[in-house]
Amino acid sequence: MADNYLEYHREDYERKKAAWLKKKRHCPHRSIEKPEDEAL
């Protein structure tokens, strides 16, 4: 195995994670609005 095998995979993981987080931030959060009267 190459000496930088783990480093390469770590860098690849970090790149994919950063892309996923960037994509995730652009999606608006949809929160469930609770009615004021909780009996409903």
C-alpha positions in Angstrom: 0.0 0.0 0.0 1.1 3.5 -0.6 2.2 5.6 2.4 -0.4 8.3 1.7 -3.4 5.9 1.4 -5.1 7.0 4.6 -4.3 10.7 4.0 -5.8 10.5 0.5 -9.0 8.9 1.8 -9.2 11.4 4.6 -8.9 14.3 2.1 -11.5 12.8 -0.1 -13.9 12.3 2.9 -13.3 16.0 4.0 -14.1 17.2 0.4 -17.3 15.2 0.2 -18.3 16.3 3.7 -17.7 20.0 2.9 -19.8 19.7 -0.3 -22.6 18.0 1.6 -22.6 20.7 4.3 -22.6 23.5 1.8 -25.6 21.9 0.0 -27.3 21.3 3.3 -27.0 25.0 4.3 -28.8 26.2 1.2 -31.9 24.2 1.9 -34.4 26.1 4.1 -35.4 24.5 7.3 -39.0 23.6 7.5 -40.2 23.8 11.1 -43.5 22.3 12.2 -45.6 25.1 13.5 -47.5 24.1 16.6 -51.0 25.5 17.2 -51.4 27.9 20.1 -54.1 25.8 21.6 -52.5 22.4 22.2 -55.9 20.7 22.5 -56.2 20.8 18.7 
